[in-house]
Amino acid sequence: MCSSKTVCASSMISVLPISFEKYGILKENYLIGSPLYMPNESLQDNLYSTKNDSFALGVCIYYLITRRFPWKGRNKEELLKNDKRKSYNTKKLSHLPPRVKHLIAGLLEMKPEQRLHL
C-alpha cells in the first residue's frame, strides 16, 4: 500500500500516502500526527507502523468514553517526561464490560509487540 519512500498518514476512515521525496523532506526529521495520539516509539524514535493506528484508536475510544485523554501533556517532551504515560486512569472505565476494558488496554499497550493489531 505505501512504499518505503512514503509515510502513511491514516485515520479510521482512509489511508493517505504522503510522499516526502516529492517535497524534499526527509521523514526522519518530522513527526506525523498529534502527539497525544502517538505511542512512545513514535514520540521517541519516529518509528511508524500499523500498531500506531491501533494505539491512536485506543486513545480515541478512551476519550469518547471519558471525555479526557489518557495522558496529559502539551507537547512531545511533556508526554515523554510524564511517568503517568505508562498507565492511565482505569477507574473511569469501571462501568464498562470486561471485553471493552480489555480492548482499550490492548490498544493502549506501551510495548508495540504486545499491542493489539487491527
Secondary structure, 3 states (H helix, E strand, C coil): CCCCCEEEEECCCCEEEEEHHHHCCCHHHCCCCCHHHCCHHHHHHCCCCHHHHHHHHHHHHHHHHHCCCCCCCCCHHHHHHCHHHHCCCHHHHCCCCHHHHHHHHHHCCCCCCCCCCC
